[in-house]
Amino acid sequence: MALDERLLEILVCPSCHGSLEHKERRRVLVCVDCGLQFPVRDGIPVMLLDEATPSRRR
């Protein structure tokens, strides 16, 4: 499920405030600065640090 482009423009990483890249196939948002990835569940980004995991690759 594609995320709204306007939403992606305003969301930032809650850890470092870096911009996010949507990886639709993996259903995650990945911070381009610190590499944390946040799950997208049912089309809703879960932007909680407790739910974040390190990115597989940066």
N, C-alpha and C positions, 0 to 999 in steps of 0.2 A: 504494500500500500504506500503510495507516494505521499510525502508530507507536503503541506502547504508551503510554498516558497516564502511567503511573508513570515511564517512561523520560523523557518530556518534563518531568516535574516535577523531576527531579534534574539534568538536563543544563543547563549554563550556557555562555555564550560563553567560550572559552579566552583571549580577548584582554582583555575588560573585565569578565567575570563577570556580564554582564547576562542577562536571561531570553530564551528563544528562542520563536519562533512558527513552527509547522510550516505550510509552504505546500505542501500535498500535490500539487497540480496541477503546480507547478514543480519538485517533488522537492528542496526545500531547507528548511533551518532558517534563519530570519533573526533576528539579534539585534535586539531592540527598542531597545537603547541605542545601539550603535555602528553598526548597519546592515550588518555583515558577514553574508554568507550562506554556509552550509555545505551541500555536496551530501549527498543521501541516496541511496545506491546499494544496490540490492537490499534495501531496507528497513533499511539500516544507516547511521546518521549518520556522516559522515566529519568529525570535529571537529579537524582539523589546520589550523593557521594557513596552511600552505603551500597548502592546497586552498581556502581561503576567498577569496571575491570580494566587491567592494562591492555592496551591494544596488542594484537598479534604482531603487527609491524607498523611502523610509522611512516 
